[in-house]
Amino acid sequence: MDEKTCKIVNEEGSTMIELKNVRVENGRLTVTGALMGAWDTDMYMDVDSIKAAVGLVDVPAVAKYIVDNVLGITVTKAE
């Protein structure tokens, strides 16, 4: 079975971060992945870090991107 990963790349297409697992463990969000081709490691986010990360997201722009490119939904204005 193929392992699903999330790759974040730079402008040239080189992998900067490869996320392999996101889970809750011991009251923290635990992310397993590799930075810039290094070995896999667990990285942790507490509640304050999760709030900060969510605050960085431009929710309307990201939601539109997901609707257009991931879900493939087309929304048109009714006449």
Buried (B, 14 or more C-beta within 10 A) or exposed (E): EEEEEEEEEEEEEEBEBBBEBEEEEEEBBBBBBBBEEEEEEEBEBEEEEEEEEEEEEEEEEEEEEEEEEEEEEEEEEEE
